[in-house]
Amino acid sequence: MRVANAADMGVLLRDGRTRQGMTQAQLAEAVGTSRAWVVAVESGSPNARLDLVLRALQWVDLVVDVSPDVASAQLDRLIGDGDG
């Protein structure tokens, strides 16, 4: 899944957590945070600490894989080529 914003990340985390059969409280305990934090992240809070998000993703067997946005770069080149 392509993650474009905090809401997308929240959906991924919630899906991963439920797939693991974990409650929000269980995930919060594993990550070392509060259930309210898990609720906020799953709801798309844009202010969640990155280190905790990454730790939560690990607990639900998900990893972050960052790669270039090739399609966007190609579009930029096409638009730029049309200007000359």
Backbone as a ProteinNet text record, in pm:
[ID]
protein_1_A
[PRIMARY]
MRVANAADMGVLLRDGRTRQGMTQAQLAEAVGTSRAWVVAVESGSPNARLDLVLRALQWVDLVVDVSPDVASAQLDRLIGDGDG
[TERTIARY]
84.9	0	89	52.2	121.5	67.5	157.8	119.9	148	41.8	55.7	35.5	-19.8	-47.1	-65.3	-85.3	-98.9	-220.9	-326.9	-447	-418.2	-341.7	-303.5	-222	-128.6	-46.6	-133.7	-231.7	-323	-401.1	-446.4	-520.1	-430.1	-306.3	-211.4	-187.3	-165.9	-140.1	-260.9	-379.4	-500.3	-519.9	-502.2	-516.9	-414.2	-290.4	-186.6	-215.7	-260.5	-292.6	-405	-510.7	-623.6	-585.5	-499.7	-452.2	-372.2	-301.8	-225.1	-312.6	-438.6	-528.5	-499.1	-438.7	-404.1	-510.3	-532.2	-617.2	-530.7	-595.8	-521.4	-440.6	-495.9	-425.2	-302.1	-313.2	-198.8	-86.8	-124.2	-23.6	41.9	-38	16.8	117.8	85.8	178.1	306.7	295	412.4	502.9	442.3	518.1	573.2	507.9	550.2	484.9	359	285.4	144	56	-80.3	-177	-289.9	-394.4	-443	-448.2	-491.1	-398.6	-268.5	-174.5	-207.8	-234.7	-270.2	-397.8	-496.5	-622	-593.8	-510.4	-479.2	-409.1	-310.8	-238.1	-331.3	-410.8	-503.9	-609.6	-632.7	-728.6	-664.8	-533.8	-467	-401.2	-368.6	-302.6	-170.6	-152.1	-28.4	86.8	62.8	163.7	225.8	210.6	263.6	415.4	481.6	628.2	667.8	760	802.7	862.3	943.4	1005.1	899.4	793.4	686.6	605.3	582.1	510	589	719.4	802	802.3	808.8	804.9	670.2	561.3	428	416.6	467.6	463.3	540.2	653.9	730.3	648.7	575	495.5	384.3	340.7	234.6	292	423.7	494	485.9	499.4	505.5	637.4	688.6	811.6	787.2	868.9	863.3	969.8	929.8	1021.5	1004.7	1103.8	1095.6	1162	1092.7	1147.5	1109.5	1185	1154.5	1016.9	954	824.9	852.4	877	917.5	811.1	687	579.6	576.8	593.5	592.6	712.3	829	949.2	931.7	869.9	846.6	749.9	646.3	551.2	618.9	703.3	776	862.2	927	1010.3	924.1	809.7	721.3	669.9	629.2	578.6	691.8	810.3	925.5	966	957.5	994.3	897.4	773.2	674	689.4	768.1	786.3	890.8	983.3	1096.4	1071.2
-118	0	123.8	219.9	348.7	434.2	487.2	572.5	716.5	795	934	1033.4	984.8	1076.1	996.9	1068.7	1005.8	914.5	950.6	866.2	730.1	729.9	602.8	516.7	580.4	506.5	448.5	525.2	476.7	355.2	356.6	241.4	118.5	136.9	25.4	-32.4	55.9	9.8	-64.5	-9.7	-75.9	-212.3	-219.2	-347.2	-448.6	-403.7	-493.1	-541.5	-450.1	-486.5	-588.6	-566	-659	-793	-789.9	-914.6	-997.7	-929.2	-997.5	-1039	-996.4	-1029	-948.8	-831.8	-748	-641.5	-610.4	-496.4	-370.4	-255.6	-129.9	-123.6	-172.8	-171.7	-261.8	-376.8	-467.2	-405	-341.3	-277	-162	-85.1	26.9	-23.6	-131	-187.4	-236	-302.9	-353.5	-239.8	-131.1	-17.1	68.5	63.7	146.7	283	284.5	410	386.4	480.3	467.6	420.2	369	330.2	453.5	567.9	692.4	725.5	698.6	722.5	632.4	504.7	410.9	457.5	498	549.1	668.4	759.4	879.4	843.8	755.4	716.9	646.5	554.3	482.4	575.2	686.8	785.8	886.4	872.9	959.5	1082.6	1080.9	1196.8	1225.6	1348.6	1382.4	1415.5	1409.7	1450.3	1334.4	1212.7	1096.5	1091.2	1051.9	1038.4	925.3	955	858.2	733	747.7	629.7	534.5	589.5	503.7	440.1	514.6	458.4	341.2	359.5	251.7	130.6	153.3	42.8	-29	47	-13.9	-98.3	-45.8	-122.1	-252.6	-250.6	-374.1	-476.6	-430.2	-521.3	-588.9	-526.2	-586.6	-643.5	-668.8	-732.4	-653.2	-521	-434.9	-358.2	-327.4	-249	-131.3	-29.5	86.5	68.3	81	68.9	194.9	282.4	410.3	396	443.2	436.3	563	593.5	713.5	703	815.6	822.3	835	721.8	718.3	779.4	748	800.6	952.9	1009.4	1154.2	1216.7	1153.3	1204.3	1199.3	1092.2	1080.5	1188.7	1214.8	1318.8	1455.9	1482.8	1609.1	1625.3	1516.9	1524.1	1550.1	1484.8	1504.9	1648.6	1698.7	1837.2	1934.1	1908.6	1993.4	1987.8	1868.4	1852	1927.1	1943	2009.5	2160.6	2214.3	2359	2411.2	2325.6	2371.9	2376.4
0	0	0	-77.5	-80.9	33.3	113.7	226	186.9	175.4	133.3	247.5	359.5	470.6	600.3	708.4	840.1	847.2	777.6	778.3	714.7	605	541.6	637	708.9	805	915.4	959.6	1062.9	1018.9	895	840.8	838.3	793.1	788.8	927.4	1024.4	1160.4	1216.7	1199.2	1249.2	1184	1052.7	982.6	1031.2	1047.9	1097.4	1238	1323.5	1461.9	1468.1	1392.7	1396.6	1334.4	1233.2	1171.4	1273.1	1362.9	1467.1	1585.7	1584.7	1695.3	1821.2	1804.4	1918.9	1942.2	2067.6	2101.2	2099.2	2101.6	2109	2237.2	2345.1	2473.2	2468.4	2405.8	2394.4	2310.8	2201.2	2118.1	2194.3	2264	2342.6	2444.3	2513.2	2612.4	2545.4	2432.2	2361	2313.8	2267.7	2215.7	2328.7	2445.1	2557.4	2556.2	2517.6	2510	2562.8	2540.5	2591.4	2482.2	2526.9	2431.8	2356.7	2423.9	2357.7	2240.8	2254.6	2145.5	2027.1	2054.1	1946	1877.4	1954	1897.4	1807.2	1853.8	1775.6	1644.5	1650.7	1529.1	1431.4	1481	1393.9	1335.1	1400.6	1350.4	1255.7	1234.3	1137.8	1195.4	1324.6	1384.7	1313.5	1266.5	1196.4	1291.6	1421.9	1519.1	1596	1548.5	1618.8	1605.4	1712.1	1708.8	1614.8	1526.4	1425.5	1488	1592.1	1653	1708.7	1765	1818	1706	1598.9	1484.4	1426.9	1410	1356.1	1448.3	1578.9	1675.5	1668.7	1658.2	1648.3	1521.5	1410.8	1285.8	1298.5	1366.7	1386.9	1464.8	1564.4	1646.5	1567.2	1459	1377.2	1246.7	1248.6	1136.1	1006.3	1017.4	899.5	902.2	784.8	774.2	681.1	696	607.7	501.4	376.9	263.4	179.9	185.5	115.6	-20.7	-122.6	-258.6	-334.2	-439	-517.3	-582.9	-597.9	-665.9	-815.7	-879.7	-1019.7	-1110	-1085.6	-1170.6	-1165.4	-1047.2	-1033	-1104.1	-1092.6	-1159.7	-1311.1	-1360.6	-1504.7	-1551.6	-1474.2	-1508.7	-1511.5	-1412.8	-1411.1	-1535.7	-1577.9	-1697.9	-1822.2	-1831.2	-1945.8	-1952.4	-1839.5	-1835.5	-1868.6	-1813.6	-1841.3	-1986.9	-2049.7	-2190	-2281.3	-2239.3	-2322.8	-2323.3	-2228.1	-2219.9	-2318.8	-2365.4	-2442.6	-2585.9
[MASK]
++++++++++++++++++++++++++++++++++++++++++++++++++++++++++++++++++++++++++++++++++++

